[in-house]
Amino acid sequence: MAYRRLLLPLTGTAAGESALATALITARIWHAHVHCLHVRVDARDVAPLAGEGLSGAMIEEMMAATERESGDRAGRVRGLFERFASAASGVTLAEDPDTAAKADAPTLSFSSVAGREEEVVAQQSRLYDIAVVPHPEAGEDVSSSDALHAVLFDSGRPVLIAPREAPAEIGSRVCIAWNGTAESAAAVAAALPWLHKANAVRILTAAEYQRRGPPAEGIQTYLRWHGIAAEITTFKPMTREVGAGLLGATRDFAADLLVMGGYSHSRLRQLILGGVTRHVLENADIPVLMCR
């Protein structure tokens, strides 16, 4: 088992640079291909939002301004990709699988398309083994959060959330956040290639985190059937915050990858009330592999 094709939605922010580096580290491990995708705003989508009371000329000007801004942003994102690709050692640019197969190195490609980011990213992610997304930051990088939700909810694929700063390595010491849910089971299945390569694996569990489903001993046995040895550790919430306790336990293990299910409750409740998923997304300083 291996990851051979990775999708990286690029937005051109500082978080995007870290995601590029994270994706390349992953590609080097798996000798894989990374396709960087930038989704431009389609000016035609602006017209329905213009509202009543605007003349045709005003709507056309809004569309033209959107087109210019979108084009400028696309140019900056392409520039970011080109600078990164030229500075990276041992990397080959490739557009098709035959060229990539001949390269004795990880490969990169880039494309920019117009559309709605959530739709394009969700649909394209279905053709990749895993999507790598920039760390979701409020304000300057809101679009990366859109990409994250698109992959989690609509792609059927796992997502690797890059930290704010690129890690030195990924997957040598792996923590599994286990709460017995279908989401956490899907995350473990998606992470099996990492778990087989890891030097150490720890299952993290807590009464406050556990939902209806198999306990940690069950997933430990499952991993043993796959030839993976994993220890179980019970963590404690910090100041009644389960997510903080979970991240504290990953730091205690010196983990460089956290595997967990995302949004065990409804998405709306998570966004309004917070929750473990949201806390981890906002505060993790290591890559996090999630499935929904």
Backbone bond lengths (Angstrom), bond angles and torsions (degrees), N, CA, C in turn:
res aa  C-N    CA-C-N  psi(-1)  N-CA   C-N-CA  omega(-1)  CA-C   N-CA-C  phi
1 M - - - 1.452 - - 1.525 109.95 -
2 A 1.324 115.58 138.78 1.462 119.71 -179.79 1.511 109.25 -160.42
3 Y 1.309 114.90 157.51 1.463 120.53 171.31 1.522 107.52 -90.79
4 R 1.317 117.08 124.12 1.457 120.28 -177.82 1.529 112.75 -111.37
5 R 1.324 117.17 -22.60 1.470 120.11 -174.56 1.523 109.69 -139.55
6 L 1.329 116.38 120.29 1.451 122.33 -177.31 1.521 109.60 -117.04
7 L 1.329 116.34 140.20 1.462 121.44 174.98 1.518 108.98 -109.85
8 L 1.344 116.20 133.26 1.454 121.50 177.82 1.522 109.79 -125.81
9 P 1.334 118.79 104.73 1.463 120.67 173.33 1.525 109.27 -70.26
10 L 1.320 116.98 122.31 1.464 121.76 -174.78 1.515 110.92 -107.17
11 T 1.339 116.13 136.29 1.458 120.77 179.73 1.516 113.29 -118.64
12 G 1.317 118.74 -12.41 1.454 120.97 175.68 1.509 115.49 90.48
13 T 1.331 118.67 11.90 1.456 121.45 179.58 1.526 110.21 -97.64
14 A 1.335 115.49 177.35 1.460 119.87 176.21 1.520 110.75 -59.72
15 A 1.329 116.60 -36.98 1.466 119.68 176.97 1.522 110.80 -62.56
16 G 1.341 116.72 -32.72 1.458 120.71 177.34 1.512 112.43 -64.77
17 E 1.328 117.13 -36.39 1.464 120.80 178.09 1.522 110.66 -64.41
18 S 1.336 116.80 -42.91 1.460 119.89 177.56 1.522 111.00 -64.59
19 A 1.340 116.50 -37.91 1.461 120.06 178.85 1.526 111.09 -65.29
20 L 1.328 116.87 -38.38 1.468 120.23 175.76 1.526 110.69 -58.80
21 A 1.324 115.96 -47.19 1.461 119.82 -179.62 1.524 110.82 -64.59
22 T 1.334 117.32 -40.56 1.464 121.38 178.68 1.522 110.83 -63.39
23 A 1.340 116.52 -42.83 1.460 120.41 179.43 1.529 111.01 -63.68
24 L 1.331 116.63 -38.71 1.462 119.36 -178.91 1.526 111.05 -69.59
25 I 1.336 117.34 -38.91 1.469 120.07 175.42 1.534 109.46 -57.53
26 T 1.336 115.53 -44.83 1.470 120.40 178.46 1.521 111.14 -62.74
27 A 1.329 116.34 -42.68 1.468 120.68 -179.53 1.525 111.37 -63.95
28 R 1.316 117.22 -36.80 1.471 119.73 178.55 1.530 110.44 -65.17
29 I 1.323 116.88 -38.71 1.468 120.26 -179.93 1.525 110.70 -63.16
30 W 1.341 116.34 -41.61 1.462 120.63 -172.53 1.524 113.02 -104.28
31 H 1.330 116.24 4.61 1.468 119.79 -176.76 1.540 108.55 51.89
32 A 1.311 115.28 52.59 1.464 121.83 -168.67 1.528 112.04 -111.68
33 H 1.315 114.32 174.88 1.466 121.98 177.90 1.525 109.48 -107.03
34 V 1.333 116.77 136.41 1.459 122.70 176.29 1.522 108.78 -114.15
35 H 1.323 116.08 120.22 1.465 119.69 174.72 1.524 108.64 -105.32
36 C 1.317 115.64 120.27 1.460 122.04 179.77 1.526 108.53 -93.72
37 L 1.312 115.72 124.30 1.463 121.82 -174.80 1.516 110.21 -119.23
38 H 1.332 115.98 123.43 1.464 120.40 173.09 1.523 108.50 -111.21
39 V 1.330 115.99 127.93 1.460 121.37 -179.74 1.529 108.82 -104.09
40 R 1.314 115.31 113.55 1.458 121.02 178.16 1.521 110.15 -82.07
41 V 1.323 116.21 149.62 1.454 120.74 173.60 1.520 109.14 -68.17
42 D 1.310 116.68 129.46 1.465 121.48 176.55 1.525 108.28 -84.04
43 A 1.345 116.12 118.04 1.466 120.10 -177.03 1.524 112.29 -57.48
44 R 1.318 117.49 -26.65 1.466 120.10 180.00 1.530 112.17 -66.68
45 D 1.336 116.23 -21.08 1.458 119.48 178.12 1.524 112.18 -76.59
46 V 1.340 116.26 -13.72 1.453 119.97 -178.06 1.517 111.30 -77.26
47 A 1.324 117.47 -35.43 1.471 121.73 -174.48 1.528 113.09 -54.98
48 P 1.342 120.48 -47.85 1.469 119.26 -179.51 1.522 113.47 -63.51
49 L 1.354 117.49 -19.77 1.452 121.41 -178.12 1.517 112.29 -90.53
50 A 1.335 116.55 -7.90 1.456 120.05 -174.35 1.525 112.28 -68.01
51 G 1.319 118.53 -31.45 1.454 121.87 177.57 1.510 112.31 85.68
52 E 1.311 114.09 176.65 1.458 119.94 -179.11 1.533 110.07 -82.14
53 G 1.301 115.75 161.85 1.452 120.66 176.57 1.508 114.00 90.48
54 L 1.316 118.07 -1.09 1.457 121.24 177.89 1.518 109.51 -104.36
55 S 1.317 114.91 137.80 1.457 119.23 179.22 1.518 110.09 -75.45
56 G 1.334 114.21 165.43 1.454 118.85 177.29 1.510 111.92 -59.37
57 A 1.334 116.75 -38.07 1.465 120.95 -179.75 1.530 110.77 -64.52
58 M 1.343 116.31 -40.23 1.463 119.66 179.80 1.522 111.29 -66.08
59 I 1.322 115.85 -39.98 1.469 119.27 178.54 1.525 110.63 -65.82
60 E 1.326 116.92 -40.90 1.462 120.39 178.18 1.522 110.93 -62.49
61 E 1.355 116.83 -39.29 1.456 120.03 179.04 1.528 110.87 -65.89
62 M 1.348 115.99 -39.42 1.463 119.11 176.51 1.521 111.21 -62.14
63 M 1.324 115.83 -41.65 1.462 119.48 179.49 1.517 111.15 -65.87
64 A 1.334 116.69 -39.22 1.461 120.48 179.19 1.524 110.85 -65.51
65 A 1.352 116.32 -41.90 1.464 120.07 178.91 1.529 110.61 -63.87
66 T 1.332 115.99 -40.70 1.463 120.37 178.01 1.521 110.61 -62.75
67 E 1.326 115.84 -41.32 1.468 120.48 179.37 1.526 111.15 -63.02
68 R 1.340 116.37 -41.94 1.466 119.35 179.63 1.529 111.14 -65.95
69 E 1.321 115.83 -46.43 1.467 119.39 -179.70 1.525 111.15 -63.37
70 S 1.327 116.59 -41.26 1.456 120.93 179.19 1.526 110.99 -64.06
71 G 1.336 115.82 -40.77 1.461 119.70 178.70 1.518 112.33 -66.13
72 D 1.341 116.11 -40.09 1.466 119.42 177.71 1.523 111.16 -62.91
73 R 1.316 116.07 -42.67 1.463 120.45 179.96 1.523 110.64 -64.98
74 A 1.321 116.55 -41.79 1.464 120.49 178.12 1.523 110.84 -61.04
75 G 1.333 115.79 -38.48 1.458 119.58 178.03 1.517 111.99 -64.45
76 R 1.324 116.40 -39.88 1.469 119.83 178.76 1.525 110.97 -66.98
77 V 1.324 116.34 -39.75 1.465 119.60 179.85 1.527 110.74 -66.42
78 R 1.331 116.55 -42.66 1.470 119.37 177.25 1.524 110.54 -62.23
79 G 1.333 116.26 -40.20 1.461 119.63 177.15 1.516 111.69 -61.10
80 L 1.336 116.57 -41.56 1.459 120.66 176.77 1.517 110.51 -59.53
81 F 1.324 116.83 -46.47 1.464 120.61 -179.94 1.528 110.85 -62.11
82 E 1.329 117.36 -45.77 1.462 120.51 -177.06 1.528 112.08 -64.86
83 R 1.339 116.49 -39.42 1.466 119.51 177.71 1.524 110.35 -64.71
84 F 1.333 115.85 -42.21 1.456 119.80 -179.76 1.523 110.71 -64.99
85 A 1.331 116.83 -45.63 1.462 121.03 -177.74 1.528 111.54 -63.83
86 S 1.332 117.08 -38.78 1.462 119.86 -178.86 1.527 112.03 -71.88
87 A 1.339 116.82 -28.85 1.457 120.46 -179.11 1.525 112.56 -85.18
88 A 1.320 117.45 -21.36 1.466 120.80 -177.46 1.523 110.54 -76.62
89 S 1.308 116.39 133.55 1.462 120.71 179.95 1.523 110.38 -88.93
90 G 1.321 115.13 148.64 1.460 120.14 174.74 1.508 114.27 63.85
91 V 1.332 117.00 36.16 1.458 122.08 -179.26 1.525 109.08 -124.94
92 T 1.324 116.54 140.73 1.456 121.77 179.60 1.524 109.76 -118.10
93 L 1.333 116.13 138.63 1.464 120.16 173.79 1.519 108.89 -83.35
94 A 1.315 116.87 131.33 1.470 120.87 -178.43 1.517 108.89 -148.44
95 E 1.338 115.58 142.97 1.462 120.70 -179.00 1.525 113.20 -108.99
96 D 1.320 117.66 -15.32 1.465 120.14 -175.65 1.526 109.90 -138.05
97 P 1.322 117.46 161.07 1.467 120.48 -175.86 1.520 113.79 -66.21
98 D 1.324 117.88 -30.26 1.461 119.17 179.77 1.525 111.27 -66.50
99 T 1.341 116.62 -43.43 1.463 120.54 177.01 1.516 110.78 -65.17
100 A 1.336 116.27 -42.36 1.461 120.04 -179.79 1.526 111.06 -63.88
101 A 1.320 117.28 -36.84 1.461 120.73 -178.67 1.527 111.81 -65.22
102 K 1.339 116.65 -29.80 1.461 120.77 -179.58 1.520 112.32 -81.19
103 A 1.322 117.19 -17.24 1.462 120.81 -177.09 1.522 110.32 -79.52
104 D 1.296 115.82 131.95 1.466 120.53 177.90 1.525 108.45 -92.15
105 A 1.336 115.43 51.63 1.453 120.93 -175.25 1.518 108.68 -170.14
106 P 1.324 117.83 162.38 1.462 119.00 171.61 1.522 109.68 -63.69
107 T 1.318 117.52 151.87 1.460 121.07 -176.10 1.527 110.89 -122.60
108 L 1.333 114.22 155.11 1.457 122.34 -178.55 1.519 110.13 -130.55
109 S 1.333 116.71 151.88 1.457 122.17 171.04 1.515 108.44 -150.67
110 F 1.333 115.91 166.06 1.469 121.34 -176.32 1.517 109.38 -143.92
111 S 1.327 115.08 143.14 1.464 119.94 171.21 1.519 108.77 -148.25
112 S 1.329 114.88 152.96 1.458 121.80 177.53 1.514 107.57 -128.60
113 V 1.323 116.53 123.77 1.462 121.26 -177.72 1.520 109.22 -130.12
114 A 1.313 115.95 154.85 1.466 121.39 177.66 1.520 110.09 -93.35
115 G 1.314 116.43 141.84 1.457 120.36 178.34 1.512 111.02 159.36
116 R 1.313 115.29 -169.23 1.456 121.26 175.44 1.519 108.08 -92.07
117 E 1.320 115.86 122.75 1.458 120.17 -170.57 1.525 112.51 -56.03
118 E 1.337 117.19 -45.05 1.459 119.07 -177.20 1.527 111.14 -59.13
119 E 1.324 116.89 -42.65 1.463 120.22 -178.04 1.523 111.44 -70.37
120 V 1.331 116.43 -47.29 1.465 120.16 -177.10 1.520 111.12 -63.72
121 V 1.337 116.79 -47.09 1.467 120.33 -177.86 1.528 110.86 -64.86
122 A 1.335 117.53 -43.51 1.466 120.15 179.71 1.520 111.01 -60.78
123 Q 1.321 116.59 -45.00 1.464 119.87 -177.09 1.518 111.88 -70.24
124 Q 1.341 117.23 -43.97 1.456 119.80 -178.61 1.526 112.11 -68.44
125 S 1.331 117.12 -32.52 1.471 120.34 -179.09 1.518 112.20 -60.15
126 R 1.331 116.57 -26.50 1.465 120.31 -178.34 1.530 112.49 -65.42
127 L 1.329 116.63 -14.50 1.464 121.44 -178.52 1.527 111.93 -100.12
128 Y 1.331 117.16 10.16 1.462 121.75 -177.78 1.523 110.03 -126.17
129 D 1.325 116.29 158.10 1.463 120.54 179.51 1.522 111.20 -71.19
130 I 1.322 116.14 -34.50 1.454 121.08 -176.60 1.525 108.11 -159.85
131 A 1.321 116.30 149.43 1.461 121.11 175.04 1.525 108.38 -109.57
132 V 1.320 116.09 137.08 1.460 122.27 174.38 1.521 107.04 -106.66
133 V 1.320 117.45 125.79 1.462 119.77 -178.38 1.519 109.87 -122.35
134 P 1.336 116.59 149.25 1.470 119.95 176.61 1.518 111.08 -63.23
135 H 1.300 115.36 157.10 1.454 120.96 177.18 1.525 109.64 -60.10
136 P 1.332 118.11 130.61 1.468 120.07 -177.93 1.521 111.76 -76.02
137 E 1.326 115.62 111.69 1.452 120.92 179.29 1.516 108.81 -117.56
138 A 1.319 116.73 139.92 1.462 120.65 179.60 1.520 109.54 -68.28
139 G 1.319 116.00 151.39 1.458 120.60 174.11 1.506 112.71 84.90
140 E 1.331 116.69 -96.26 1.459 120.28 -169.69 1.526 112.94 -69.97
141 D 1.339 117.75 -19.72 1.462 118.69 -173.04 1.526 111.10 -129.52
142 V 1.322 116.37 39.11 1.454 120.24 -177.49 1.516 111.37 -61.77
143 S 1.346 116.92 -35.58 1.460 120.07 -176.13 1.522 111.92 -62.42
144 S 1.332 117.65 -29.98 1.467 118.45 179.02 1.525 110.46 -67.78
145 S 1.332 118.08 -32.05 1.456 120.30 174.55 1.520 110.27 -65.31
146 D 1.328 116.93 -37.74 1.459 120.19 175.89 1.524 110.33 -59.62
147 A 1.326 115.82 -42.32 1.462 119.99 178.80 1.520 110.73 -64.39
148 L 1.329 116.46 -40.74 1.456 120.62 179.27 1.523 111.08 -60.32
149 H 1.321 117.13 -48.35 1.461 120.46 179.93 1.526 111.00 -64.99
150 A 1.333 116.51 -36.44 1.461 119.59 179.34 1.519 110.73 -61.59
151 V 1.340 117.08 -44.90 1.458 120.18 -179.45 1.531 110.27 -68.10
152 L 1.321 116.98 -46.28 1.460 120.66 -176.76 1.521 112.75 -60.81
153 F 1.339 116.36 -43.30 1.453 119.51 -170.17 1.525 114.26 -96.86
154 D 1.325 117.63 -25.31 1.465 118.34 -168.69 1.523 115.28 -126.59
155 S 1.329 119.27 0.91 1.461 118.80 -175.26 1.522 113.19 -102.08
156 G 1.330 117.59 -28.16 1.456 120.13 -173.28 1.515 112.91 75.17
157 R 1.324 117.18 13.07 1.460 122.54 -178.71 1.529 110.54 -119.55
158 P 1.334 116.93 157.10 1.464 119.18 174.63 1.528 110.74 -74.39
159 V 1.316 115.32 159.05 1.453 121.01 178.93 1.525 108.70 -128.47
160 L 1.320 116.18 138.49 1.460 122.33 175.33 1.519 107.26 -108.93
161 I 1.340 116.37 112.05 1.456 120.54 -179.40 1.517 108.45 -87.24
162 A 1.331 116.28 120.04 1.458 121.01 -179.07 1.529 109.78 -74.90
163 P 1.317 118.44 146.82 1.465 120.47 174.95 1.531 110.68 -75.34
164 R 1.326 116.33 171.43 1.468 120.18 179.94 1.522 111.44 -62.94
165 E 1.326 116.44 -33.39 1.465 122.09 176.87 1.518 108.31 -119.40
166 A 1.317 116.04 135.44 1.465 120.53 -176.36 1.527 110.78 -60.46
167 P 1.322 118.03 136.59 1.475 121.19 -179.62 1.518 111.18 -76.92
168 A 1.316 115.57 163.05 1.465 120.06 175.96 1.521 110.40 -75.70
169 E 1.333 117.00 -35.58 1.453 121.43 176.46 1.527 108.81 -154.25
170 I 1.317 115.27 167.40 1.461 120.83 -177.52 1.526 109.25 -136.26
171 G 1.317 116.52 131.73 1.452 120.22 168.15 1.507 116.85 91.00
172 S 1.339 119.19 8.15 1.462 118.50 177.07 1.527 111.32 -80.12
173 R 1.346 115.50 -34.36 1.456 121.75 176.24 1.531 107.59 -130.20
174 V 1.325 116.66 114.31 1.467 121.50 -169.82 1.522 110.61 -116.53
175 C 1.329 115.70 132.74 1.459 121.70 171.25 1.526 109.52 -105.78
176 I 1.326 115.69 139.39 1.461 122.35 175.11 1.523 107.79 -112.36
177 A 1.321 116.82 120.36 1.462 120.94 174.01 1.529 107.43 -86.39
178 W 1.325 116.36 108.86 1.467 119.97 -173.24 1.517 110.40 -111.97
179 N 1.357 116.00 127.10 1.466 119.98 175.54 1.529 112.44 -133.58
180 G 1.339 116.61 13.89 1.457 120.43 173.91 1.515 115.85 81.97
181 T 1.340 118.32 1.80 1.463 120.96 -176.02 1.525 111.73 -85.70
182 A 1.333 114.97 165.30 1.462 120.38 175.27 1.521 110.59 -62.02
183 E 1.337 116.24 -34.96 1.472 119.77 -179.76 1.526 111.35 -65.14
184 S 1.326 117.15 -42.57 1.463 119.12 179.86 1.527 110.68 -69.32
185 A 1.331 117.57 -34.08 1.467 120.23 176.22 1.529 110.86 -64.99
186 A 1.338 116.59 -41.44 1.464 120.17 178.22 1.519 110.86 -64.07
187 A 1.333 117.08 -37.46 1.461 120.43 179.33 1.524 111.17 -65.46
188 V 1.327 117.12 -41.58 1.467 120.30 178.32 1.525 110.39 -63.24
189 A 1.321 117.44 -43.18 1.466 120.50 179.22 1.528 110.53 -61.82
190 A 1.343 116.65 -42.34 1.465 119.73 -179.91 1.517 112.04 -67.96
191 A 1.330 116.83 -26.25 1.463 121.05 -176.68 1.519 113.53 -90.65
192 L 1.337 118.88 0.12 1.468 120.33 -176.47 1.536 113.53 -52.15
193 P 1.336 119.65 -41.56 1.471 117.17 177.09 1.529 112.72 -58.24
194 W 1.333 117.36 -41.37 1.465 120.46 177.01 1.529 110.29 -64.45
195 L 1.324 116.49 -44.32 1.455 120.62 -174.85 1.527 111.71 -64.66
196 H 1.321 116.98 -34.71 1.467 120.02 176.89 1.519 111.38 -66.36
197 K 1.309 117.60 -32.11 1.467 121.22 -178.24 1.521 113.52 -86.36
198 A 1.327 117.49 -19.89 1.462 121.65 -172.29 1.524 112.21 -64.01
199 N 1.328 114.94 148.09 1.460 121.00 173.91 1.526 111.42 -80.29
200 A 1.335 116.57 -27.73 1.457 120.78 -179.65 1.519 109.18 -152.76
201 V 1.348 115.73 140.96 1.467 121.72 -179.59 1.521 108.46 -131.20
202 R 1.332 116.01 133.25 1.459 121.00 177.65 1.522 109.50 -128.28
203 I 1.344 116.09 132.77 1.460 122.47 175.68 1.524 108.17 -94.98
204 L 1.320 116.80 124.74 1.460 122.19 -179.15 1.522 109.43 -103.38
205 T 1.322 116.47 130.02 1.455 120.99 -178.14 1.519 109.61 -141.29
206 A 1.323 116.38 156.59 1.466 122.01 177.34 1.517 108.42 -158.39
207 A 1.321 116.61 146.07 1.466 120.23 179.68 1.519 110.79 -60.12
208 E 1.327 116.78 -36.83 1.463 121.12 -178.61 1.524 112.06 -71.30
209 Y 1.328 116.89 -19.70 1.468 122.25 -177.33 1.523 111.73 -97.95
210 Q 1.320 117.82 -26.19 1.464 122.38 -174.67 1.526 111.49 -66.68
211 R 1.334 115.90 137.21 1.463 122.41 174.25 1.533 107.85 -113.59
212 R 1.321 116.37 -176.03 1.465 119.54 177.12 1.521 108.85 -65.47
213 G 1.313 116.32 121.62 1.451 120.23 -178.29 1.511 110.81 155.08
214 P 1.326 117.68 -179.55 1.460 121.05 -177.42 1.523 112.06 -61.54
215 P 1.334 117.10 144.38 1.472 120.20 176.36 1.522 111.10 -75.56
216 A 1.325 115.90 177.94 1.463 121.38 -176.99 1.529 112.08 -60.39
217 E 1.328 116.82 -32.46 1.471 119.57 179.72 1.533 111.06 -62.30
218 G 1.325 116.47 -30.20 1.459 119.78 179.02 1.514 112.11 -66.98
219 I 1.314 117.86 -45.03 1.465 120.03 179.91 1.527 110.54 -72.88
220 Q 1.320 117.44 -27.44 1.465 120.69 174.51 1.527 110.28 -63.07
221 T 1.330 116.21 -44.08 1.465 120.36 177.61 1.523 111.02 -65.17
222 Y 1.339 116.69 -41.93 1.463 121.06 177.01 1.530 110.48 -55.34
223 L 1.317 116.93 -45.33 1.465 120.43 -178.99 1.530 111.01 -66.97
224 R 1.324 116.98 -34.99 1.470 119.04 177.73 1.522 110.93 -61.63
225 W 1.340 117.57 -36.42 1.468 120.54 176.48 1.529 110.85 -62.16
226 H 1.324 116.94 -24.82 1.468 121.59 177.39 1.526 111.87 -94.12
227 G 1.325 116.76 8.33 1.461 120.29 178.60 1.517 113.15 75.68
228 I 1.322 117.79 24.38 1.460 122.22 -177.83 1.528 108.67 -114.10
229 A 1.314 117.05 121.18 1.458 121.93 177.59 1.522 109.02 -89.84
230 A 1.319 116.31 129.32 1.465 120.55 179.96 1.519 109.73 -139.67
231 E 1.309 116.59 136.02 1.457 121.29 175.91 1.522 109.75 -93.21
232 I 1.328 116.80 158.82 1.466 122.37 179.99 1.524 109.51 -111.83
233 T 1.316 115.85 133.12 1.466 121.73 176.06 1.519 109.12 -131.40
234 T 1.315 116.08 133.95 1.460 121.27 175.73 1.532 108.61 -93.08
235 F 1.312 116.06 125.21 1.467 119.38 179.14 1.525 110.15 -104.00
236 K 1.316 115.76 160.80 1.452 121.98 179.23 1.528 110.02 -112.91
237 P 1.326 117.47 137.90 1.463 119.51 174.68 1.531 110.48 -59.15
238 M 1.331 115.42 148.90 1.459 120.86 175.75 1.519 108.81 -101.42
239 T 1.336 116.20 121.59 1.470 121.42 -176.89 1.529 110.66 48.54
240 R 1.342 114.72 44.54 1.469 123.50 178.50 1.526 112.88 66.27
241 E 1.323 118.51 13.19 1.462 122.49 178.28 1.527 108.66 -102.97
242 V 1.348 115.52 108.75 1.462 120.32 -176.54 1.531 110.84 -64.44
243 G 1.339 116.79 -41.68 1.456 119.70 -179.34 1.519 112.72 -61.01
244 A 1.323 116.98 -40.02 1.466 120.63 178.36 1.519 110.77 -64.78
245 G 1.341 116.51 -40.40 1.455 119.51 177.30 1.513 112.15 -64.37
246 L 1.327 116.02 -38.38 1.463 121.02 178.74 1.523 110.93 -63.63
247 L 1.325 117.27 -46.48 1.464 120.10 179.37 1.525 111.50 -67.70
248 G 1.333 116.87 -34.54 1.460 119.24 175.50 1.517 111.53 -62.23
249 A 1.320 116.68 -38.95 1.470 120.70 179.11 1.525 111.43 -67.64
250 T 1.329 117.70 -35.12 1.471 119.39 177.24 1.524 110.72 -67.50
251 R 1.331 116.45 -36.87 1.471 119.39 178.03 1.527 110.59 -68.10
252 D 1.334 117.13 -39.13 1.465 120.21 178.66 1.528 110.97 -60.29
253 F 1.325 116.95 -31.71 1.467 121.93 -179.78 1.524 111.74 -86.22
254 A 1.343 117.11 -5.39 1.464 122.73 -174.52 1.525 110.67 56.70
255 A 1.329 115.27 40.33 1.465 120.11 -178.50 1.523 110.69 -70.88
256 D 1.335 115.42 148.24 1.465 120.07 173.45 1.527 111.35 -117.21
257 L 1.335 117.41 11.43 1.463 122.79 172.59 1.522 108.28 -157.57
258 L 1.345 115.97 132.97 1.457 122.16 175.15 1.519 108.48 -115.03
259 V 1.325 116.41 130.30 1.467 123.04 179.89 1.517 108.23 -111.82
260 M 1.339 117.00 126.54 1.461 119.10 -178.88 1.517 111.29 -158.44
261 G 1.329 115.53 158.29 1.440 120.68 171.81 1.519 109.63 -80.37
262 G 1.315 116.46 154.97 1.450 120.30 -178.27 1.520 112.19 -113.76
263 Y 1.313 116.71 137.28 1.463 122.75 172.57 1.532 112.21 56.44
264 S 1.316 116.27 68.23 1.458 119.55 176.44 1.521 111.07 -69.03
265 H 1.334 116.38 -30.11 1.457 120.62 172.06 1.521 107.92 -90.51
266 S 1.327 116.43 -179.01 1.462 119.05 179.83 1.519 110.11 -65.41
267 R 1.337 116.10 151.07 1.452 120.69 -179.41 1.524 110.93 -60.53
268 L 1.347 117.50 -40.74 1.452 120.59 -178.12 1.522 110.49 -61.68
269 R 1.332 116.79 -44.88 1.454 119.58 -179.93 1.523 110.54 -63.49
270 Q 1.331 117.07 -38.93 1.465 120.40 178.97 1.520 110.57 -61.81
271 L 1.341 116.40 -45.36 1.454 119.58 -176.00 1.517 111.37 -67.77
272 I 1.338 117.59 -32.71 1.459 120.59 -178.36 1.526 110.95 -81.32
273 L 1.325 117.05 -45.74 1.455 121.00 -171.99 1.522 113.66 -98.94
274 G 1.307 117.54 -7.75 1.452 119.10 -175.76 1.507 109.61 89.46
275 G 1.334 118.39 -127.98 1.451 120.74 179.55 1.511 111.31 116.42
276 V 1.323 114.95 174.53 1.457 120.72 -176.07 1.527 110.68 -62.31
277 T 1.343 116.71 -46.49 1.457 119.97 -178.41 1.521 111.15 -57.34
278 R 1.307 115.98 -49.53 1.464 119.94 -177.55 1.526 111.27 -63.04
279 H 1.329 117.58 -42.13 1.464 120.14 179.34 1.527 110.86 -61.34
280 V 1.324 116.35 -44.02 1.463 119.47 -179.68 1.522 110.80 -64.81
281 L 1.346 116.87 -43.93 1.462 120.06 179.61 1.522 111.77 -58.42
282 E 1.316 116.57 -39.62 1.462 120.19 -175.25 1.524 113.01 -81.02
283 N 1.325 117.69 -23.78 1.465 119.16 -168.88 1.524 115.84 -122.27
284 A 1.317 119.17 -8.46 1.468 120.17 -178.44 1.526 110.71 -65.90
285 D 1.331 116.42 136.69 1.460 120.69 176.46 1.522 111.95 -110.83
286 I 1.344 116.09 14.69 1.460 122.09 173.22 1.529 107.33 -129.56
287 P 1.331 118.05 162.70 1.467 119.59 176.60 1.530 111.13 -60.49
288 V 1.332 115.40 143.35 1.461 121.04 179.99 1.535 108.19 -125.38
289 L 1.332 116.51 122.49 1.455 121.68 176.41 1.525 107.84 -94.86
290 M 1.334 116.49 121.15 1.458 121.33 -177.62 1.510 111.92 -124.38
291 C 1.346 114.58 150.99 1.467 122.14 170.68 1.512 107.60 -135.49
292 R 1.323 114.81 153.94 1.461 120.20 177.32 1.526 107.37 -120.11
